[in-house]
Amino acid sequence: MFIAKKEFDRSLIGNAVYISGYDKDGYEWDTYALVRTVTLDTMTVVLDTTEVETLSIDDFEHGLNMEVWERGAGDE
């Protein structure tokens, strides 16, 4: 039997994201952030308040949602 390993995609680094919902500790998220680092099952983000937070795959499996904001060709 194989167990699928879940991890964040390193291409998220440097992207702006919108995070909403509840993490595994019950904290409610509704904010924009910049992805600073990605290490397998965790990622570090800088919030719009300049605070730095670390999120895990478990947070997203529990109920967090993330939308990646990518720059379009017309935005450059």
Contact map, one row per residue, 1 for C-alpha under 8 A:
1110000000000000000000000000000000000000000000000000000000000000000000000000
1111000000000000000000000000000000000000000000000000000000000000000000000000
1111100000000000000000000000000000000000000000000000000000000000000000000000
0111110000000000000000000000000000000000000000000000000000000000000000000000
0011111000000000000000000000000000000000000000000000000000000000000000000000
0001111100000000000000000000000000000001100000000000000010000000000000000000
0000111110000000000000000000000000000001110000000000000010000000000000000000
0000011111010000000000000000000000000111111000000000000010000000000000000000
0000001111110000000000000000000000000101000000000000000000000000000000000000
0000000111111000000000000000000000001110000000000000000000000000000000000000
0000000011111000000000000000000000000000000000000000000000000000000000000000
0000000111111110000000000000000000100100000000000000000000000000000100000000
0000000001111110000000000000000001111100000000000000000000000000000000000000
0000000000011111000000000000000001110000000000000000000000000000000000000000
0000000000011111100000000000000001100000000000000000000000000000000111000000
0000000000000111110000000000000111100000000000000000000000000000000111000000
0000000000000011111000000000000111100000000000000000000000000000011110000000
0000000000000001111100000000011110000000000000000000000000000000011110000000
0000000000000000111110000000111110000000000000000000000000000001111000000000
0000000000000000011111000001111000000000000000000000000000000001110000000000
0000000000000000001111100001110000000000000000000000000000000011100000000000
0000000000000000000111111111100000000000000000000000000000100111000000000000
0000000000000000000011111111100000000000000000000000000000110111000000000000
0000000000000000000001111110000000000000000000000000000001100110000000000000
0000000000000000000001111110000000000000000000000000000000000000000000000000
0000000000000000000001111111000000000000000000000000000000000000000000000000
0000000000000000000001111111100000000000000000000000000000000000000000000000
0000000000000000000111100111110000000000000000000000000000000000000000000000
0000000000000000001111100011111000000000000000000000000000000001000000000000
0000000000000000011110000001111100000000000000000000000000000000000000000000
0000000000000000011100000000111110000000000000110000000000000000000000000000
0000000000000001111000000000011111000000000000110000000000000000000000000000
0000000000000001111000000000001111100000000011110000000000000000000000000000
0000000000001111100000000000000111110000000011100000000000000000000000000000
0000000000011111100000000000000011111100001111000000000000000000000000000000
0000000000001100000000000000000001111100001111000000000000000000000000000000
0000000001001000000000000000000000111110001110000000000000000000000000000000
0000000111011000000000000000000000111111111100000000000000000000000000000000
0000000101000000000000000000000000001111111000000000000000000000000000000000
0000011110000000000000000000000000000111111000000000000000000000000000000000
0000011100000000000000000000000000000111111000000000000110000000000000000000
0000001100000000000000000000000000000111111100000000011110000000000000000000
0000000100000000000000000000000000111111111110000000011100000000000000000000
0000000000000000000000000000000000111100011111000001111000000000000000000000
0000000000000000000000000000000011111000001111100001111000000000000000000000
0000000000000000000000000000000011110000000111111111100000000000000000000000
0000000000000000000000000000001111000000000011111111100000000000000000000000
0000000000000000000000000000001110000000000001111110000000000000000000000000
0000000000000000000000000000000000000000000001111110000000000000000000000000
0000000000000000000000000000000000000000000001111111000000000000000000000000
0000000000000000000000000000000000000000000001111111100000000000000000000000
0000000000000000000000000000000000000000000111100111110000000000000000000000
0000000000000000000000000000000000000000000111100011111000000000000000000000
0000000000000000000000000000000000000000011110000001111100000000000000000000
0000000000000000000000000000000000000000011110000000111110100000000000000000
0000000000000000000000000000000000000000111000000000011111110000000000000000
0000011100000000000000000000000000000000110000000000001111111000000000000000
0000000000000000000000010000000000000000000000000000000111111100000000000000
0000000000000000000001110000000000000000000000000000001111111111000000000000
0000000000000000000000100000000000000000000000000000000111111111100000000000
0000000000000000000000000000000000000000000000000000000011111111000000000000
0000000000000000000001110000000000000000000000000000000001111111000000000000
0000000000000000000011110000000000000000000000000000000000111111100000000000
0000000000000000001111100000100000000000000000000000000000111111110000000000
0000000000000000001110000000000000000000000000000000000000010011111000000000
0000000000000000111100000000000000000000000000000000000000000001111100000000
0000000000000000111000000000000000000000000000000000000000000000111110000000
0000000000010011110000000000000000000000000000000000000000000000011111000000
0000000000000011110000000000000000000000000000000000000000000000001111100000
0000000000000011000000000000000000000000000000000000000000000000000111110000
0000000000000000000000000000000000000000000000000000000000000000000011111011
0000000000000000000000000000000000000000000000000000000000000000000001111111
0000000000000000000000000000000000000000000000000000000000000000000000111111
0000000000000000000000000000000000000000000000000000000000000000000000011111
0000000000000000000000000000000000000000000000000000000000000000000000111111
0000000000000000000000000000000000000000000000000000000000000000000000111111
